[in-house]
Amino acid sequence: PASRDEAAATFNLLTRLRLQQQARCLHFGQAPDNIIHLRRLMFSERALLRQAFGHIRILQRRIAYDFLGGNPG
């Protein structure tokens, strides 16, 4: 359950940041993209993003162990 909750929170954060970027593009008359500019993020958002990437890294290791017999690459 904890891994599931962390994965869901990570997905929600990344989706929110992506949608905010797309809305920003539309606001300025640009085509929407998925490029998150770190300098535009608040310090707390950058910290959450760093944490999210950490969760993704852990999840990838667990998947490698569970499905690939512990061989990540």
PQR file of N, CA, C, O and H, with PARSE charges and radii, in Angstrom:
ATOM      1  N   PRO A   1       0.812  -1.229   0.000 -0.5600 1.5000
ATOM      2  CA  PRO A   1       0.000   0.000   0.000  0.2800 2.0000
ATOM      3  C   PRO A   1       0.845   1.279   0.000  0.5500 1.7000
ATOM      4  O   PRO A   1       0.481   2.255  -0.656 -0.5500 1.4000
ATOM      5  N   ALA A   2       1.965   1.286   0.725 -0.4000 1.5000
ATOM      6  CA  ALA A   2       2.797   2.491   0.765 -0.0000 2.0000
ATOM      7  C   ALA A   2       3.396   2.778  -0.612  0.5500 1.7000
ATOM      8  O   ALA A   2       3.426   3.926  -1.057 -0.5500 1.4000
ATOM      9  H   ALA A   2       2.261   0.493   1.258  0.4000 1.0000
ATOM     10  N   SER A   3       3.869   1.732  -1.277 -0.4000 1.5000
ATOM     11  CA  SER A   3       4.441   1.919  -2.620 -0.0000 2.0000
ATOM     12  C   SER A   3       3.385   2.424  -3.592  0.5500 1.7000
ATOM     13  O   SER A   3       3.650   3.287  -4.428 -0.5500 1.4000
ATOM     14  H   SER A   3       3.844   0.800  -0.916  0.4000 1.0000
ATOM     15  N   ARG A   4       2.196   1.874  -3.467 -0.4000 1.5000
ATOM     16  CA  ARG A   4       1.101   2.302  -4.337 -0.0000 2.0000
ATOM     17  C   ARG A   4       0.788   3.776  -4.106  0.5500 1.7000
ATOM     18  O   ARG A   4       0.608   4.538  -5.057 -0.5500 1.4000
ATOM     19  H   ARG A   4       1.981   1.172  -2.787  0.4000 1.0000
ATOM     20  N   ASP A   5       0.723   4.170  -2.837 -0.4000 1.5000
ATOM     21  CA  ASP A   5       0.418   5.563  -2.508 -0.0000 2.0000
ATOM     22  C   ASP A   5       1.519   6.500  -2.991  0.5500 1.7000
ATOM     23  O   ASP A   5       1.237   7.595  -3.479 -0.5500 1.4000
ATOM     24  H   ASP A   5       0.869   3.551  -2.065  0.4000 1.0000
ATOM     25  N   GLU A   6       2.787   6.068  -2.853 -0.4000 1.5000
ATOM     26  CA  GLU A   6       3.903   6.887  -3.338 -0.0000 2.0000
ATOM     27  C   GLU A   6       3.861   7.019  -4.857  0.5500 1.7000
ATOM     28  O   GLU A   6       4.100   8.099  -5.398 -0.5500 1.4000
ATOM     29  H   GLU A   6       3.016   5.179  -2.456  0.4000 1.0000
ATOM     30  N   ALA A   7       3.557   5.923  -5.540 -0.4000 1.5000
ATOM     31  CA  ALA A   7       3.473   5.961  -7.006 -0.0000 2.0000
ATOM     32  C   ALA A   7       2.339   6.874  -7.455  0.5500 1.7000
ATOM     33  O   ALA A   7       2.496   7.635  -8.409 -0.5500 1.4000
ATOM     34  H   ALA A   7       3.363   5.046  -5.101  0.4000 1.0000
ATOM     35  N   ALA A   8       1.203   6.802  -6.774 -0.4000 1.5000
ATOM     36  CA  ALA A   8       0.059   7.649  -7.129 -0.0000 2.0000
ATOM     37  C   ALA A   8       0.389   9.123  -6.885  0.5500 1.7000
ATOM     38  O   ALA A   8       0.053   9.976  -7.706 -0.5500 1.4000
ATOM     39  H   ALA A   8       1.076   6.183  -5.999  0.4000 1.0000
ATOM     40  N   ALA A   9       1.044   9.426  -5.761 -0.4000 1.5000
ATOM     41  CA  ALA A   9       1.411  10.813  -5.464 -0.0000 2.0000
ATOM     42  C   ALA A   9       2.413  11.340  -6.487  0.5500 1.7000
ATOM     43  O   ALA A   9       2.329  12.492  -6.913 -0.5500 1.4000
ATOM     44  H   ALA A   9       1.317   8.733  -5.094  0.4000 1.0000
ATOM     45  N   THR A  10       3.354  10.494  -6.874 -0.4000 1.5000
ATOM     46  CA  THR A  10       4.343  10.887  -7.875 -0.0000 2.0000
ATOM     47  C   THR A  10       3.666  11.161  -9.208  0.5500 1.7000
ATOM     48  O   THR A  10       3.948  12.169  -9.855 -0.5500 1.4000
ATOM     49  H   THR A  10       3.422   9.558  -6.528  0.4000 1.0000
ATOM     50  N   PHE A  11       2.772  10.266  -9.620 -0.4000 1.5000
ATOM     51  CA  PHE A  11       2.043  10.456 -10.873 -0.0000 2.0000
ATOM     52  C   PHE A  11       1.227  11.747 -10.828  0.5500 1.7000
ATOM     53  O   PHE A  11       1.210  12.506 -11.797 -0.5500 1.4000
ATOM     54  H   PHE A  11       2.543   9.447  -9.095  0.4000 1.0000
ATOM     55  N   ASN A  12       0.558  11.993  -9.715 -0.4000 1.5000
ATOM     56  CA  ASN A  12      -0.256  13.204  -9.582 -0.0000 2.0000
ATOM     57  C   ASN A  12       0.599  14.465  -9.668  0.5500 1.7000
ATOM     58  O   ASN A  12       0.210  15.431 -10.325 -0.5500 1.4000
ATOM     59  H   ASN A  12       0.571  11.377  -8.928  0.4000 1.0000
ATOM     60  N   LEU A  13       1.746  14.467  -9.019 -0.4000 1.5000
ATOM     61  CA  LEU A  13       2.639  15.626  -9.077 -0.0000 2.0000
ATOM     62  C   LEU A  13       3.107  15.879 -10.501  0.5500 1.7000
ATOM     63  O   LEU A  13       3.031  17.007 -10.989 -0.5500 1.4000
ATOM     64  H   LEU A  13       2.062  13.683  -8.485  0.4000 1.0000
ATOM     65  N   LEU A  14       3.591  14.838 -11.169 -0.4000 1.5000
ATOM     66  CA  LEU A  14       4.098  15.009 -12.526 -0.0000 2.0000
ATOM     67  C   LEU A  14       2.991  15.455 -13.476  0.5500 1.7000
ATOM     68  O   LEU A  14       3.220  16.287 -14.355 -0.5500 1.4000
ATOM     69  H   LEU A  14       3.652  13.922 -10.772  0.4000 1.0000
ATOM     70  N   THR A  15       1.810  14.909 -13.302 -0.4000 1.5000
ATOM     71  CA  THR A  15       0.682  15.305 -14.143 -0.0000 2.0000
ATOM     72  C   THR A  15       0.299  16.759 -13.900  0.5500 1.7000
ATOM     73  O   THR A  15       0.028  17.499 -14.846 -0.5500 1.4000
ATOM     74  H   THR A  15       1.624  14.233 -12.588  0.4000 1.0000
ATOM     75  N   ARG A  16       0.278  17.169 -12.633 -0.4000 1.5000
ATOM     76  CA  ARG A  16      -0.068  18.557 -12.305 -0.0000 2.0000
ATOM     77  C   ARG A  16       0.945  19.523 -12.899  0.5500 1.7000
ATOM     78  O   ARG A  16       0.563  20.533 -13.490 -0.5500 1.4000
ATOM     79  H   ARG A  16       0.499  16.568 -11.865  0.4000 1.0000
ATOM     80  N   LEU A  17       2.239  19.226 -12.749 -0.4000 1.5000
ATOM     81  CA  LEU A  17       3.275  20.101 -13.303 -0.0000 2.0000
ATOM     82  C   LEU A  17       3.168  20.179 -14.827  0.5500 1.7000
ATOM     83  O   LEU A  17       3.346  21.242 -15.422 -0.5500 1.4000
ATOM     84  H   LEU A  17       2.550  18.406 -12.269  0.4000 1.0000
ATOM     85  N   ARG A  18       2.880  19.053 -15.435 -0.4000 1.5000
ATOM     86  CA  ARG A  18       2.736  19.014 -16.899 -0.0000 2.0000
ATOM     87  C   ARG A  18       1.548  19.853 -17.356  0.5500 1.7000
ATOM     88  O   ARG A  18       1.663  20.631 -18.304 -0.5500 1.4000
ATOM     89  H   ARG A  18       2.736  18.189 -14.952  0.4000 1.0000
ATOM     90  N   LEU A  19       0.414  19.699 -16.689 -0.4000 1.5000
ATOM     91  CA  LEU A  19      -0.770  20.469 -17.066 -0.0000 2.0000
ATOM     92  C   LEU A  19      -0.580  21.963 -16.815  0.5500 1.7000
ATOM     93  O   LEU A  19      -1.058  22.790 -17.592 -0.5500 1.4000
ATOM     94  H   LEU A  19       0.321  19.068 -15.919  0.4000 1.0000
ATOM     95  N   GLN A  20       0.106  22.306 -15.748 -0.4000 1.5000
ATOM     96  CA  GLN A  20       0.398  23.718 -15.489 -0.0000 2.0000
ATOM     97  C   GLN A  20       1.249  24.296 -16.606  0.5500 1.7000
ATOM     98  O   GLN A  20       1.017  25.421 -17.049 -0.5500 1.4000
ATOM     99  H   GLN A  20       0.494  21.635 -15.116  0.4000 1.0000
ATOM    100  N   GLN A  21       2.232  23.533 -17.063 -0.4000 1.5000
ATOM    101  CA  GLN A  21       3.082  23.990 -18.159 -0.0000 2.0000
ATOM    102  C   GLN A  21       2.268  24.168 -19.430  0.5500 1.7000
ATOM    103  O   GLN A  21       2.431  25.163 -20.136 -0.5500 1.4000
ATOM    104  H   GLN A  21       2.421  22.619 -16.704  0.4000 1.0000
ATOM    105  N   GLN A  22       1.406  23.226 -19.725 -0.4000 1.5000
ATOM    106  CA  GLN A  22       0.586  23.328 -20.922 -0.0000 2.0000
ATOM    107  C   GLN A  22      -0.365  24.524 -20.850  0.5500 1.7000
ATOM    108  O   GLN A  22      -0.576  25.216 -21.846 -0.5500 1.4000
ATOM    109  H   GLN A  22       1.274  22.417 -19.152  0.4000 1.0000
ATOM    110  N   ALA A  23      -0.934  24.762 -19.676 -0.4000 1.5000
ATOM    111  CA  ALA A  23      -1.818  25.923 -19.504 -0.0000 2.0000
ATOM    112  C   ALA A  23      -1.033  27.219 -19.674  0.5500 1.7000
ATOM    113  O   ALA A  23      -1.531  28.179 -20.262 -0.5500 1.4000
ATOM    114  H   ALA A  23      -0.762  24.200 -18.866  0.4000 1.0000
ATOM    115  N   ARG A  24       0.197  27.246 -19.155 -0.4000 1.5000
ATOM    116  CA  ARG A  24       1.047  28.436 -19.302 -0.0000 2.0000
ATOM    117  C   ARG A  24       1.313  28.714 -20.782  0.5500 1.7000
ATOM    118  O   ARG A  24       1.240  29.860 -21.227 -0.5500 1.4000
ATOM    119  H   ARG A  24       0.601  26.466 -18.677  0.4000 1.0000
ATOM    120  N   CYS A  25       1.619  27.665 -21.534 -0.4000 1.5000
ATOM    121  CA  CYS A  25       1.862  27.824 -22.969 -0.0000 2.0000
ATOM    122  C   CYS A  25       0.633  28.404 -23.667  0.5500 1.7000
ATOM    123  O   CYS A  25       0.739  29.352 -24.445 -0.5500 1.4000
ATOM    124  H   CYS A  25       1.678  26.735 -21.172  0.4000 1.0000
ATOM    125  N   LEU A  26      -0.525  27.830 -23.383 -0.4000 1.5000
ATOM    126  CA  LEU A  26      -1.760  28.309 -24.008 -0.0000 2.0000
ATOM    127  C   LEU A  26      -2.040  29.753 -23.636  0.5500 1.7000
ATOM    128  O   LEU A  26      -2.497  30.534 -24.471 -0.5500 1.4000
ATOM    129  H   LEU A  26      -0.612  27.060 -22.750  0.4000 1.0000
ATOM    130  N   HIS A  27      -1.770  30.114 -22.393 -0.4000 1.5000
ATOM    131  CA  HIS A  27      -1.984  31.480 -21.936 -0.0000 2.0000
ATOM    132  C   HIS A  27      -1.159  32.476 -22.754  0.5500 1.7000
ATOM    133  O   HIS A  27      -1.609  33.587 -23.032 -0.5500 1.4000
ATOM    134  H   HIS A  27      -1.399  29.480 -21.715  0.4000 1.0000
ATOM    135  N   PHE A  28       0.046  32.066 -23.133 -0.4000 1.5000
ATOM    136  CA  PHE A  28       0.924  32.943 -23.897 -0.0000 2.0000
ATOM    137  C   PHE A  28       0.824  32.708 -25.400  0.5500 1.7000
ATOM    138  O   PHE A  28       1.663  33.188 -26.163 -0.5500 1.4000
ATOM    139  H   PHE A  28       0.412  31.164 -22.907  0.4000 1.0000
ATOM    140  N   GLY A  29      -0.211  31.965 -25.831 -0.4000 1.5000
ATOM    141  CA  GLY A  29      -0.446  31.765 -27.256 -0.0000 2.0000
ATOM    142  C   GLY A  29       0.534  30.815 -27.916  0.5500 1.7000
ATOM    143  O   GLY A  29       0.736  30.879 -29.129 -0.5500 1.4000
ATOM    144  H   GLY A  29      -0.893  31.575 -25.212  0.4000 1.0000
ATOM    145  N   GLN A  30       1.140  29.942 -27.144 -0.4000 1.5000
ATOM    146  CA  GLN A  30       2.103  28.981 -27.679 -0.0000 2.0000
ATOM    147  C   GLN A  30       1.471  27.596 -27.733  0.5500 1.7000
ATOM    148  O   GLN A  30       0.474  27.325 -27.065 -0.5500 1.4000
ATOM    149  H   GLN A  30       0.976  29.890 -26.159  0.4000 1.0000
ATOM    150  N   ALA A  31       2.063  26.741 -28.527 -0.4000 1.5000
ATOM    151  CA  ALA A  31       1.616  25.347 -28.552 -0.0000 2.0000
ATOM    152  C   ALA A  31       1.997  24.689 -27.231  0.5500 1.7000
ATOM    153  O   ALA A  31       3.114  24.878 -26.750 -0.5500 1.4000
ATOM    154  H   ALA A  31       2.873  26.962 -29.070  0.4000 1.0000
ATOM    155  N   PRO A  32       1.091  23.925 -26.642 -0.5600 1.5000
ATOM    156  CA  PRO A  32       1.409  23.277 -25.365  0.2800 2.0000
ATOM    157  C   PRO A  32       2.539  22.273 -25.518  0.5500 1.7000
ATOM    158  O   PRO A  32       2.634  21.577 -26.529 -0.5500 1.4000
ATOM    159  N   ASP A  33       3.384  22.207 -24.518 -0.4000 1.5000
ATOM    160  CA  ASP A  33       4.471  21.223 -24.508 -0.0000 2.0000
ATOM    161  C   ASP A  33       4.545  20.586 -23.125  0.5500 1.7000
ATOM    162  O   ASP A  33       3.766  20.921 -22.232 -0.5500 1.4000
ATOM    163  H   ASP A  33       3.307  22.773 -23.697  0.4000 1.0000
ATOM    164  N   ASN A  34       5.471  19.685 -22.962 -0.4000 1.5000
ATOM    165  CA  ASN A  34       5.627  18.958 -21.707 -0.0000 2.0000
ATOM    166  C   ASN A  34       6.955  19.273 -21.032  0.5500 1.7000
ATOM    167  O   ASN A  34       7.433  18.488 -20.214 -0.5500 1.4000
ATOM    168  H   ASN A  34       6.104  19.414 -23.687  0.4000 1.0000
ATOM    169  N   ILE A  35       7.547  20.397 -21.362 -0.4000 1.5000
ATOM    170  CA  ILE A  35       8.850  20.762 -20.814 -0.0000 2.0000
ATOM    171  C   ILE A  35       8.652  21.550 -19.524  0.5500 1.7000
ATOM    172  O   ILE A  35       8.094  22.647 -19.532 -0.5500 1.4000
ATOM    173  H   ILE A  35       7.158  21.035 -22.026  0.4000 1.0000
ATOM    174  N   ILE A  36       9.113  20.980 -18.424 -0.4000 1.5000
ATOM    175  CA  ILE A  36       9.002  21.644 -17.129 -0.0000 2.0000
ATOM    176  C   ILE A  36      10.289  22.434 -16.898  0.5500 1.7000
ATOM    177  O   ILE A  36      11.373  21.857 -16.824 -0.5500 1.4000
ATOM    178  H   ILE A  36       9.566  20.089 -18.418  0.4000 1.0000
ATOM    179  N   HIS A  37      10.164  23.729 -16.787 -0.4000 1.5000
ATOM    180  CA  HIS A  37      11.315  24.596 -16.562 -0.0000 2.0000
ATOM    181  C   HIS A  37      11.538  24.713 -15.053  0.5500 1.7000
ATOM    182  O   HIS A  37      10.737  25.315 -14.338 -0.5500 1.4000
ATOM    183  H   HIS A  37       9.283  24.198 -16.848  0.4000 1.0000
ATOM    184  N   LEU A  38      12.627  24.132 -14.592 -0.4000 1.5000
ATOM    185  CA  LEU A  38      12.884  24.086 -13.151 -0.0000 2.0000
ATOM    186  C   LEU A  38      12.964  25.471 -12.529  0.5500 1.7000
ATOM    187  O   LEU A  38      12.568  25.656 -11.378 -0.5500 1.4000
ATOM    188  H   LEU A  38      13.277  23.643 -15.173  0.4000 1.0000
ATOM    189  N   ARG A  39      13.458  26.418 -13.256 -0.4000 1.5000
ATOM    190  CA  ARG A  39      13.600  27.777 -12.707 -0.0000 2.0000
ATOM    191  C   ARG A  39      12.253  28.433 -12.429  0.5500 1.7000
ATOM    192  O   ARG A  39      12.167  29.369 -11.635 -0.5500 1.4000
ATOM    193  H   ARG A  39      13.779  26.268 -14.191  0.4000 1.0000
ATOM    194  N   ARG A  40      11.205  27.946 -13.079 -0.4000 1.5000
ATOM    195  CA  ARG A  40       9.874  28.498 -12.863 -0.0000 2.0000
ATOM    196  C   ARG A  40       9.164  27.870 -11.669  0.5500 1.7000
ATOM    197  O   ARG A  40       8.131  28.366 -11.218 -0.5500 1.4000
ATOM    198  H   ARG A  40      11.275  27.185 -13.725  0.4000 1.0000
ATOM    199  N   LEU A  41       9.722  26.781 -11.166 -0.4000 1.5000
ATOM    200  CA  LEU A  41       9.102  26.100 -10.036 -0.0000 2.0000
ATOM    201  C   LEU A  41       9.517  26.749  -8.720  0.5500 1.7000
ATOM    202  O   LEU A  41      10.624  27.269  -8.576 -0.5500 1.4000
ATOM    203  H   LEU A  41      10.560  26.378 -11.532  0.4000 1.0000
ATOM    204  N   MET A  42       8.605  26.699  -7.784 -0.4000 1.5000
ATOM    205  CA  MET A  42       8.932  27.165  -6.436 -0.0000 2.0000
ATOM    206  C   MET A  42       9.882  26.147  -5.810  0.5500 1.7000
ATOM    207  O   MET A  42       9.950  24.998  -6.246 -0.5500 1.4000
ATOM    208  H   MET A  42       7.707  26.277  -7.901  0.4000 1.0000
ATOM    209  N   PHE A  43      10.611  26.578  -4.789 -0.4000 1.5000
ATOM    210  CA  PHE A  43      11.567  25.697  -4.123 -0.0000 2.0000
ATOM    211  C   PHE A  43      10.882  24.412  -3.652  0.5500 1.7000
ATOM    212  O   PHE A  43      11.425  23.320  -3.818 -0.5500 1.4000
ATOM    213  H   PHE A  43      10.557  27.511  -4.435  0.4000 1.0000
ATOM    214  N   SER A  44       9.701  24.543  -3.070 -0.4000 1.5000
ATOM    215  CA  SER A  44       8.992  23.364  -2.555 -0.0000 2.0000
ATOM    216  C   SER A  44       8.608  22.408  -3.691  0.5500 1.7000
ATOM    217  O   SER A  44       8.632  21.192  -3.507 -0.5500 1.4000
ATOM    218  H   SER A  44       9.260  25.430  -2.936  0.4000 1.0000
ATOM    219  N   GLU A  45       8.256  22.946  -4.853 -0.4000 1.5000
ATOM    220  CA  GLU A  45       7.923  22.092  -5.997 -0.0000 2.0000
ATOM    221  C   GLU A  45       9.162  21.362  -6.508  0.5500 1.7000
ATOM    222  O   GLU A  45       9.089  20.192  -6.883 -0.5500 1.4000
ATOM    223  H   GLU A  45       8.236  23.934  -5.003  0.4000 1.0000
ATOM    224  N   ARG A  46      10.292  22.053  -6.520 -0.4000 1.5000
ATOM    225  CA  ARG A  46      11.540  21.394  -6.929 -0.0000 2.0000
ATOM    226  C   ARG A  46      11.890  20.271  -5.967  0.5500 1.7000
ATOM    227  O   ARG A  46      12.341  19.206  -6.389 -0.5500 1.4000
ATOM    228  H   ARG A  46      10.351  23.004  -6.215  0.4000 1.0000
ATOM    229  N   ALA A  47      11.683  20.504  -4.671 -0.4000 1.5000
ATOM    230  CA  ALA A  47      11.966  19.471  -3.673 -0.0000 2.0000
ATOM    231  C   ALA A  47      11.044  18.270  -3.879  0.5500 1.7000
ATOM    232  O   ALA A  47      11.485  17.124  -3.804 -0.5500 1.4000
ATOM    233  H   ALA A  47      11.316  21.369  -4.328  0.4000 1.0000
ATOM    234  N   LEU A  48       9.766  18.537  -4.138 -0.4000 1.5000
ATOM    235  CA  LEU A  48       8.825  17.441  -4.390 -0.0000 2.0000
ATOM    236  C   LEU A  48       9.192  16.688  -5.662  0.5500 1.7000
ATOM    237  O   LEU A  48       9.054  15.466  -5.720 -0.5500 1.4000
ATOM    238  H   LEU A  48       9.408  19.469  -4.199  0.4000 1.0000
ATOM    239  N   LEU A  49       9.653  17.400  -6.673 -0.4000 1.5000
ATOM    240  CA  LEU A  49      10.058  16.763  -7.918 -0.0000 2.0000
ATOM    241  C   LEU A  49      11.270  15.855  -7.698  0.5500 1.7000
ATOM    242  O   LEU A  49      11.323  14.741  -8.219 -0.5500 1.4000
ATOM    243  H   LEU A  49       9.764  18.392  -6.626  0.4000 1.0000
ATOM    244  N   ARG A  50      12.240  16.342  -6.923 -0.4000 1.5000
ATOM    245  CA  ARG A  50      13.407  15.522  -6.585 -0.0000 2.0000
ATOM    246  C   ARG A  50      12.968  14.252  -5.858  0.5500 1.7000
ATOM    247  O   ARG A  50      13.445  13.156  -6.151 -0.5500 1.4000
ATOM    248  H   ARG A  50      12.197  17.247  -6.500  0.4000 1.0000
ATOM    249  N   GLN A  51      12.059  14.420  -4.915 -0.4000 1.5000
ATOM    250  CA  GLN A  51      11.545  13.286  -4.157 -0.0000 2.0000
ATOM    251  C   GLN A  51      10.794  12.319  -5.080  0.5500 1.7000
ATOM    252  O   GLN A  51      10.913  11.102  -4.938 -0.5500 1.4000
ATOM    253  H   GLN A  51      11.671  15.311  -4.677  0.4000 1.0000
ATOM    254  N   ALA A  52      10.031  12.861  -6.014 -0.4000 1.5000
ATOM    255  CA  ALA A  52       9.290  12.026  -6.957 -0.0000 2.0000
ATOM    256  C   ALA A  52      10.241  11.189  -7.803  0.5500 1.7000
ATOM    257  O   ALA A  52       9.996  10.003  -8.023 -0.5500 1.4000
ATOM    258  H   ALA A  52       9.935  13.849  -6.130  0.4000 1.0000
ATOM    259  N   PHE A  53      11.319  11.794  -8.276 -0.4000 1.5000
ATOM    260  CA  PHE A  53      12.290  11.034  -9.061 -0.0000 2.0000
ATOM    261  C   PHE A  53      12.948   9.953  -8.221  0.5500 1.7000
ATOM    262  O   PHE A  53      13.284   8.885  -8.734 -0.5500 1.4000
ATOM    263  H   PHE A  53      11.519  12.757  -8.098  0.4000 1.0000
ATOM    264  N   GLY A  54      13.135  10.218  -6.939 -0.4000 1.5000
ATOM    265  CA  GLY A  54      13.651   9.194  -6.035 -0.0000 2.0000
ATOM    266  C   GLY A  54      12.691   8.020  -5.921  0.5500 1.7000
ATOM    267  O   GLY A  54      13.117   6.865  -5.925 -0.5500 1.4000
ATOM    268  H   GLY A  54      12.862  11.085  -6.522  0.4000 1.0000
ATOM    269  N   HIS A  55      11.405   8.309  -5.819 -0.4000 1.5000
ATOM    270  CA  HIS A  55      10.391   7.246  -5.754 -0.0000 2.0000
ATOM    271  C   HIS A  55      10.374   6.438  -7.047  0.5500 1.7000
ATOM    272  O   HIS A  55      10.240   5.214  -7.021 -0.5500 1.4000
ATOM    273  H   HIS A  55      11.059   9.247  -5.815  0.4000 1.0000
ATOM    274  N   ILE A  56      10.509   7.122  -8.168 -0.4000 1.5000
ATOM    275  CA  ILE A  56      10.533   6.428  -9.457 -0.0000 2.0000
ATOM    276  C   ILE A  56      11.730   5.492  -9.529  0.5500 1.7000
ATOM    277  O   ILE A  56      11.604   4.355  -9.983 -0.5500 1.4000
ATOM    278  H   ILE A  56      10.618   8.116  -8.189  0.4000 1.0000
ATOM    279  N   ARG A  57      12.890   5.961  -9.083 -0.4000 1.5000
ATOM    280  CA  ARG A  57      14.110   5.147  -9.092 -0.0000 2.0000
ATOM    281  C   ARG A  57      13.914   3.881  -8.241  0.5500 1.7000
ATOM    282  O   ARG A  57      14.297   2.785  -8.649 -0.5500 1.4000
ATOM    283  H   ARG A  57      12.992   6.885  -8.714  0.4000 1.0000
ATOM    284  N   ILE A  58      13.316   4.047  -7.060 -0.4000 1.5000
ATOM    285  CA  ILE A  58      13.065   2.896  -6.183 -0.0000 2.0000
ATOM    286  C   ILE A  58      12.090   1.932  -6.843  0.5500 1.7000
ATOM    287  O   ILE A  58      12.294   0.718  -6.803 -0.5500 1.4000
ATOM    288  H   ILE A  58      13.005   4.938  -6.728  0.4000 1.0000
ATOM    289  N   LEU A  59      11.041   2.458  -7.445 -0.4000 1.5000
ATOM    290  CA  LEU A  59      10.052   1.616  -8.115 -0.0000 2.0000
ATOM    291  C   LEU A  59      10.678   0.843  -9.273  0.5500 1.7000
ATOM    292  O   LEU A  59      10.372  -0.332  -9.475 -0.5500 1.4000
ATOM    293  H   LEU A  59      10.875   3.444  -7.477  0.4000 1.0000
ATOM    294  N   GLN A  60      11.542   1.491 -10.023 -0.4000 1.5000
ATOM    295  CA  GLN A  60      12.225   0.812 -11.126 -0.0000 2.0000
ATOM    296  C   GLN A  60      13.097  -0.331 -10.599  0.5500 1.7000
ATOM    297  O   GLN A  60      13.157  -1.397 -11.212 -0.5500 1.4000
ATOM    298  H   GLN A  60      11.791   2.445  -9.860  0.4000 1.0000
ATOM    299  N   ARG A  61      13.765  -0.115  -9.480 -0.4000 1.5000
ATOM    300  CA  ARG A  61      14.591  -1.176  -8.888 -0.0000 2.0000
ATOM    301  C   ARG A  61      13.733  -2.344  -8.420  0.5500 1.7000
ATOM    302  O   ARG A  61      14.095  -3.505  -8.608 -0.5500 1.4000
ATOM    303  H   ARG A  61      13.716   0.751  -8.982  0.4000 1.0000
ATOM    304  N   ARG A  62      12.597  -2.031  -7.813 -0.4000 1.5000
ATOM    305  CA  ARG A  62      11.700  -3.100  -7.359 -0.0000 2.0000
ATOM    306  C   ARG A  62      11.177  -3.903  -8.536  0.5500 1.7000
ATOM    307  O   ARG A  62      11.103  -5.130  -8.473 -0.5500 1.4000
ATOM    308  H   ARG A  62      12.302  -1.088  -7.661  0.4000 1.0000
ATOM    309  N   ILE A  63      10.817  -3.219  -9.603 -0.4000 1.5000
ATOM    310  CA  ILE A  63      10.316  -3.910 -10.792 -0.0000 2.0000
ATOM    311  C   ILE A  63      11.416  -4.782 -11.373  0.5500 1.7000
ATOM    312  O   ILE A  63      11.168  -5.929 -11.747 -0.5500 1.4000
ATOM    313  H   ILE A  63      10.877  -2.222  -9.655  0.4000 1.0000
ATOM    314  N   ALA A  64      12.625  -4.251 -11.452 -0.4000 1.5000
ATOM    315  CA  ALA A  64      13.743  -5.029 -11.973 -0.0000 2.0000
ATOM    316  C   ALA A  64      13.969  -6.271 -11.126  0.5500 1.7000
ATOM    317  O   ALA A  64      14.216  -7.351 -11.662 -0.5500 1.4000
ATOM    318  H   ALA A  64      12.826  -3.319 -11.148  0.4000 1.0000
ATOM    319  N   TYR A  65      13.890  -6.131  -9.842 -0.4000 1.5000
ATOM    320  CA  TYR A  65      14.110  -7.273  -8.954 -0.0000 2.0000
ATOM    321  C   TYR A  65      12.982  -8.288  -9.092  0.5500 1.7000
ATOM    322  O   TYR A  65      13.237  -9.485  -9.222 -0.5500 1.4000
ATOM    323  H   TYR A  65      13.689  -5.253  -9.406  0.4000 1.0000
ATOM    324  N   ASP A  66      11.730  -7.814  -9.064 -0.4000 1.5000
ATOM    325  CA  ASP A  66      10.575  -8.713  -9.095 -0.0000 2.0000
ATOM    326  C   ASP A  66      10.378  -9.394 -10.445  0.5500 1.7000
ATOM    327  O   ASP A  66      10.013 -10.569 -10.493 -0.5500 1.4000
ATOM    328  H   ASP A  66      11.523  -6.841  -8.959  0.4000 1.0000
ATOM    329  N   PHE A  67      10.612  -8.683 -11.531 -0.4000 1.5000
ATOM    330  CA  PHE A  67      10.303  -9.212 -12.846 -0.0000 2.0000
ATOM    331  C   PHE A  67      11.509  -9.641 -13.659  0.5500 1.7000
ATOM    332  O   PHE A  67      11.387 -10.433 -14.593 -0.5500 1.4000
ATOM    333  H   PHE A  67      10.909  -7.729 -11.492  0.4000 1.0000
ATOM    334  N   LEU A  68      12.665  -9.122 -13.305 -0.4000 1.5000
ATOM    335  CA  LEU A  68      13.868  -9.484 -14.077 -0.0000 2.0000
ATOM    336  C   LEU A  68      14.860 -10.273 -13.247  0.5500 1.7000
ATOM    337  O   LEU A  68      15.999 -10.476 -13.667 -0.5500 1.4000
ATOM    338  H   LEU A  68      12.764  -8.479 -12.545  0.4000 1.0000
ATOM    339  N   GLY A  69      14.444 -10.715 -12.085 -0.4000 1.5000
ATOM    340  CA  GLY A  69      15.320 -11.522 -11.239 -0.0000 2.0000
ATOM    341  C   GLY A  69      16.463 -10.737 -10.628  0.5500 1.7000
ATOM    342  O   GLY A  69      17.526 -11.292 -10.350 -0.5500 1.4000
ATOM    343  H   GLY A  69      13.519 -10.549 -11.744  0.4000 1.0000
ATOM    344  N   GLY A  70      16.247  -9.446 -10.417 -0.4000 1.5000
ATOM    345  CA  GLY A  70      17.265  -8.640  -9.761 -0.0000 2.0000
ATOM    346  C   GLY A  70      18.279  -8.041 -10.704  0.5500 1.7000
ATOM    347  O   GLY A  70      19.202  -7.363 -10.253 -0.5500 1.4000
ATOM    348  H   GLY A  70      15.383  -8.996 -10.642  0.4000 1.0000
ATOM    349  N   ASN A  71      18.143  -8.265 -11.999 -0.4000 1.5000
ATOM    350  CA  ASN A  71      19.092  -7.722 -12.963 -0.0000 2.0000
ATOM    351  C   ASN A  71      18.468  -6.498 -13.619  0.5500 1.7000
ATOM    352  O   ASN A  71      17.662  -6.643 -14.538 -0.5500 1.4000
ATOM    353  H   ASN A  71      17.393  -8.815 -12.366  0.4000 1.0000
ATOM    354  N   PRO A  72      18.833  -5.250 -13.152 -0.5600 1.5000
ATOM    355  CA  PRO A  72      18.208  -4.038 -13.670  0.2800 2.0000
ATOM    356  C   PRO A  72      18.613  -3.673 -15.080  0.5500 1.7000
ATOM    357  O   PRO A  72      17.983  -2.784 -15.652 -0.5500 1.4000
ATOM    358  N   GLY A  73      19.582  -4.266 -15.667 -0.4000 1.5000
ATOM    359  CA  GLY A  73      19.936  -3.810 -17.003 -0.0000 2.0000
ATOM    360  C   GLY A  73      20.769  -4.775 -17.692  0.5500 1.7000
ATOM    361  O   GLY A  73      21.159  -4.547 -18.837 -0.5500 1.4000
ATOM    362  H   GLY A  73      20.094  -4.988 -15.202  0.4000 1.0000
TER
END
